[in-house]
Amino acid sequence: MPAQKNQHFVPRCALKPFTLNGEGLAINVYNIVRNRAISNAPVKGQCARDYLYGKEDLRGEQLLARLEGQYSRILDQLTAGGPLPASDKEWLLLFILIQLRRTDLAIQQMRQWGQSMEEAVFRRYPERRPQDMRTDVDLMRLSLRLGMQLTEYVKDLKVVIFRNRTDIDFITCDNPAVLTNRFHFQRLKTNQFGVSNSGAILTMPLTPRLSATCYDGGVYSIPNASGTPFVDVKRDSDVEAINQLQHLAASKNIYFSRWEDRSRIASEAAKVSQQRANAIPKTTVFIRDPEFPQAENYRTGTPEEELAAREALVATAFQYPEPSAWPSQLKFRDKPKTFSDGSAAGHRRKPEWLIPEKKRRKS
């Protein structure tokens, strides 16, 4: 096989802690599509596709390999109970952010996002709709570039490592880095948000005993021992809440350490199947409000108004699935710190993020 042909979208270093005896060779799999558990499946073919990052230009794959090296080093330190200095926190945040953008599901969602937007834009003139010529490799490269552009929006997040003290293992999946937002779900009553929004949470399981959570310290608090990154989790319900995020995010496969857990994992996956299916992009068309012809006022319109409108704004956003429970350690602050100017930008963690990026660059 040519070098670097089999390219992983979840690296083997992220799967290894969940493998048989931690050896990185075989792993237990629950396949959501077929509702089937598979024992000791070869790791080599898991979460991998031929030349997903490109065939001729392997620089992207090589850069990812360097990032994986940093992740492996940090994981070894945390597994041994070591510290998480500021520089390693930045590497871990970068790894989780890029992992969010590099999976097979991520490029599927990008394609869905584009199709949803095009359906709305060309609703009146379907014959003018251009053919989508982008390959999966094109979308993967675009997704990774987007991930790099988002790095400035995660540096402020606080990072803790949940240390599992229960008899239930953390699980992982084929889309293990998860973006969620309790503040938006419960306080703002919306399932649409992004990395820069107030209340953002990035989470990813590291081992069956460790899970990273990166959170907005202006909205939440998670008490941890001074001088360490660790937060002990002693309730089964807290582990189940963390695992549910994996069930909601998974595309096809859940990965788990102990074969005897297969029935419980199948049951938990089935409970959120409908929520997982509804996690798709949504496009909204805003028409100029005829009651205010001289102002830049837009509102949602009826299908008839949308078709008749001479001018419209089209916005597409991903609808995230809402978990039924949250870890008890994640608590709202009495006075959440957030910034909003009432625009579609929503609530942001920093006031300067309310200004469009192009205008910020000019200033």
C-alpha positions in Angstrom: 0.0 0.0 0.0 1.4 3.5 -0.9 2.6 5.5 2.0 -0.1 7.5 3.8 -2.9 6.1 1.6 -5.1 5.0 4.6 -5.8 8.4 6.2 -7.6 8.5 9.5 -10.1 11.2 10.3 -10.0 10.1 14.0 -6.3 9.4 14.6 -5.2 6.1 16.1 -3.7 8.0 19.1 -7.2 9.0 20.0 -8.7 5.5 19.7 -5.8 3.7 21.3 -6.8 4.2 25.0 -10.1 2.5 24.2 -8.6 -0.5 22.5 -8.0 -4.0 24.0 -5.4 -3.7 26.8 -4.6 -0.2 25.4 -2.4 -1.9 22.7 -4.0 0.0 19.7 -4.7 -3.1 17.7 -8.3 -4.1 18.3 -11.4 -2.3 19.6 -15.0 -3.0 20.5 -17.5 -1.3 18.2 -21.2 -0.6 18.3 -22.5 0.1 14.8 -25.5 2.4 15.0 -26.7 1.8 11.4 -26.8 -2.0 11.7 -27.6 -2.0 15.5 -24.8 -4.5 16.0 -21.9 -4.8 18.4 -18.5 -6.1 17.1 -15.8 -7.4 19.4 -12.1 -6.7 18.8 -12.4 -5.1 15.4 -9.1 -4.1 13.8 -8.2 -0.5 14.6 -6.4 0.0 11.3 -9.5 0.4 9.3 -11.6 2.4 11.8 -12.4 6.1 11.0 -10.2 6.0 7.9 -10.6 6.6 4.2 -8.1 6.5 1.3 -6.5 9.8 0.6 -9.1 11.8 2.5 -6.7 14.7 2.9 -5.4 14.4 -0.7 -3.3 12.1 -2.8 -0.6 14.3 -4.4 -0.1 16.9 -1.6 0.4 15.1 1.7 1.4 18.3 3.6 -2.0 18.4 5.4 -1.6 14.8 6.6 1.9 15.5 7.8 0.9 18.6 9.7 -1.9 16.6 11.4 0.7 14.0 12.3 2.7 16.7 14.2 -0.4 17.8 16.1 -1.2 14.2 17.0 2.3 13.9 18.4 1.7 16.8 20.7 -1.6 15.2 21.7 0.0 11.9 22.5 2.6 13.5 24.7 -0.1 15.5 26.6 -2.3 12.4 27.0 0.6 10.5 28.5 1.2 13.3 31.1 -2.5 13.4 32.0 -2.8 9.7 32.3 0.0 9.7 34.8 -1.8 12.5 36.8 0.6 15.2 35.6 -0.1 18.9 35.1 -1.5 20.8 32.1 0.6 23.9 31.7 -0.6 26.8 29.6 1.3 25.7 26.5 -0.1 22.2 26.6 -3.6 23.6 27.2 -3.3 25.5 23.9 -2.1 22.3 22.1 -5.0 20.3 23.6 -7.6 23.0 22.6 -6.1 23.1 19.0 -6.3 19.3 18.7 -9.9 19.2 19.9 -10.9 22.1 17.6 -9.2 20.5 14.5 -10.7 17.1 15.4 -14.1 18.8 15.3 -13.4 19.8 11.7 -11.6 16.7 10.3 -14.2 13.9 10.5 -16.1 12.2 7.7 -19.3 13.6 9.3 -17.9 17.1 9.3 -17.6 17.1 5.5 -21.0 15.5 5.1 -22.4 18.4 7.2 -20.6 20.9 5.1 -22.1 19.4 2.0 -25.6 19.5 3.6 -25.0 23.1 4.6 -24.2 24.1 1.1 -27.1 22.2 -0.4 -29.6 23.8 2.1 -28.3 27.2 1.2 -28.5 26.6 -2.5 -32.1 25.2 -2.3 -33.2 28.5 -0.7 -31.3 30.8 -3.0 -32.4 29.1 -6.2 -35.9 28.2 -5.2 -37.4 30.5 -7.8 -34.9 29.5 -10.5 -33.9 25.9 -10.0 -32.5 25.7 -13.5 -29.8 28.2 -12.5 -28.6 26.2 -9.6 -25.0 25.2 -10.2 -23.8 21.6 -10.0 -21.8 20.9 -6.9 -18.4 19.8 -8.2 -16.6 19.8 -4.9 -15.0 16.5 -3.9 -14.8 15.2 -0.3 -11.1 16.1 -0.4 -12.1 19.7 -1.3 -14.5 19.9 1.5 -12.1 18.3 4.0 -9.5 20.9 3.1 -12.1 23.7 3.4 -13.2 22.3 6.8 -9.6 22.2 8.1 -9.0 25.8 7.0 -12.1 26.8 8.8 -10.8 25.1 11.9 -7.6 27.0 11.8 -9.5 30.3 11.3 -11.5 29.5 14.5 -8.4 29.1 16.7 -8.7 32.7 18.0 -12.2 31.9 19.3 -11.1 29.0 21.7 -8.1 30.4 23.4 -10.2 32.0 26.1 -11.9 28.7 27.1 -11.1 27.2 30.4 -10.0 23.5 30.4 -10.7 20.8 32.9 -10.1 17.0 32.8 -12.9 14.9 34.2 -11.4 12.0 36.0 -13.8 9.0 36.1 -14.1 7.4 39.5 -17.2 5.3 38.7 -17.7 1.8 37.4 -18.9 3.1 34.0 -16.4 3.9 31.4 -16.3 6.9 29.1 -16.9 6.0 25.5 -15.8 7.6 22.2 -17.1 7.6 18.6 -16.2 8.4 15.0 -16.9 12.1 15.7 -15.5 12.5 19.2 -14.9 16.2 19.5 -18.2 17.8 20.4 -19.4 21.4 20.3 -22.4 22.1 22.5 -23.9 25.0 24.5 -26.0 24.6 27.6 -26.5 28.4 27.9 -28.1 28.5 24.4 -30.3 25.5 24.9 -31.6 26.3 28.4 -31.4 30.1 28.7 -31.7 31.4 25.1 -33.9 28.5 23.9 -32.1 28.0 20.6 -30.1 25.1 19.2 -28.1 27.2 16.8 -24.7 28.5 17.9 -21.0 28.6 17.1 -17.6 28.4 18.7 -17.4 32.1 19.5 -20.9 32.3 21.2 -21.3 32.7 24.9 -21.8 29.4 26.7 -19.7 27.4 24.2 -18.5 24.0 25.4 -16.0 21.8 23.6 -15.6 18.3 24.9 -13.8 15.1 23.9 -13.1 11.8 25.7 -9.4 11.0 26.1 -9.5 7.6 27.7 -12.1 5.4 29.4 -11.1 7.3 32.6 -10.4 10.8 31.4 -12.5 13.3 29.4 -11.6 16.9 28.4 -14.1 19.7 28.8 -13.3 23.3 27.5 -15.9 25.8 28.6 -16.8 29.5 28.7 -15.7 30.7 32.2 -17.9 33.7 31.9 -21.1 31.6 31.9 -20.2 28.5 33.8 -18.0 27.4 36.7 -16.5 23.9 37.3 -14.7 23.7 40.6 -11.5 21.8 40.4 -8.6 21.2 42.8 -6.2 24.2 42.9 -3.1 23.6 40.8 -4.5 20.6 38.9 -6.6 20.3 35.8 -8.6 17.4 37.3 -12.2 17.2 38.4 -13.3 13.9 39.9 -16.5 12.4 38.7 -18.1 10.0 41.2 -21.7 9.7 40.0 -22.8 7.3 37.3 -25.3 9.9 36.1 -22.5 12.4 35.4 -20.6 9.8 33.3 -23.8 9.0 31.4 -24.3 12.7 30.7 -20.8 13.0 29.2 -21.3 9.8 27.2 -24.6 11.0 25.8 -22.7 13.7 24.0 -20.9 10.9 22.1 -24.1 9.1 21.3 -25.6 12.4 19.9 -22.5 13.2 17.9 -21.7 9.8 16.4 -22.1 9.1 12.7 -21.9 5.3 12.4 -19.8 3.9 15.2 -19.5 4.0 19.0 -16.2 2.7 20.5 -16.0 1.2 24.0 -13.5 -0.6 26.1 -15.4 -3.4 27.8 -17.3 -6.0 25.8 -19.8 -6.5 28.7 -21.0 -2.9 28.2 -22.4 -3.6 24.7 -26.1 -3.9 25.7 -26.1 -0.7 27.7 -24.4 1.2 24.9 -26.9 -0.1 22.4 -29.8 1.0 24.6 -28.3 4.5 25.2 -27.7 4.9 21.4 -31.3 4.0 20.6 -32.7 6.6 23.1 -31.2 9.5 21.1 -31.6 8.2 17.6 -34.2 10.8 16.6 -32.2 13.7 18.1 -29.2 12.5 16.1 -31.2 12.3 12.9 -32.5 15.9 13.4 -29.0 17.4 13.7 -29.0 19.0 10.3 -28.5 22.5 8.8 -31.4 24.9 8.7 -31.7 27.7 6.2 -33.9 30.8 7.0 -34.9 33.4 4.4 -35.3 37.0 5.6 -37.3 39.4 3.4 -37.1 43.2 3.6 -40.0 44.4 5.8 -42.4 46.4 3.5 -43.6 48.4 6.5 -40.2 50.0 6.8 -39.1 50.5 3.2 -36.4 53.1 4.0 -34.8 51.0 6.8 -32.6 47.9 6.7 -35.3 45.8 8.4 -35.7 42.2 7.5 -38.0 39.5 8.8 -39.0 36.0 8.1 -41.7 35.7 5.5 -44.3 33.2 4.2 -43.3 31.0 1.3 -45.4 33.2 -1.0 -43.6 36.4 0.3 -40.2 34.7 -0.2 -41.0 33.8 -3.8 -42.2 37.4 -4.5 -39.4 39.2 -2.7 -37.0 41.2 -4.9 -34.4 41.2 -2.2 -33.7 38.8 0.6 -31.1 37.6 3.1 -30.4 33.9 3.4 -28.8 32.4 6.6 -27.9 28.8 7.2 -27.0 27.4 10.6 -26.5 24.0 12.1 -29.1 22.7 14.5 -27.3 20.9 17.4 -29.0 18.1 19.3 -29.8 18.9 22.9 -28.7 16.4 25.6 -31.2 15.4 28.2 -28.7 15.9 31.1 -25.5 17.7 31.9 -22.7 16.8 34.3 -23.5 18.1 37.7 -20.1 19.8 38.0 -21.0 22.2 35.2 -22.9 25.1 36.9 -24.2 28.4 35.7 -22.7 31.5 37.2 -25.1 33.8 39.1 -24.5 36.5 36.5 -23.3 35.1 33.2 -20.9 37.4 31.3 -22.0 37.9 27.7 -22.1 40.6 25.0 -24.9 41.2 22.5 -26.0 44.1 20.3 -29.3 42.5 19.3 -28.0 41.5 15.9 -27.9 38.1 14.3 -24.4 37.7 15.8 -26.1 36.7 19.0 -24.4 36.5 22.4 -20.6 36.5 22.2 -17.9 36.0 24.8 -16.0 39.2 23.8 -17.5 42.5 22.6 -15.1 42.8 19.6 -16.4 39.5 18.2 -19.7 41.2 17.5 -17.9 43.2 14.7 -17.7 41.2 11.4 -14.2 39.9 10.8 -13.6 41.9 7.7 -14.4 45.2 9.5 -12.1 44.2 12.4 -9.2 43.5 10.0 -9.7 47.0 8.4 -9.7 48.7 11.7 
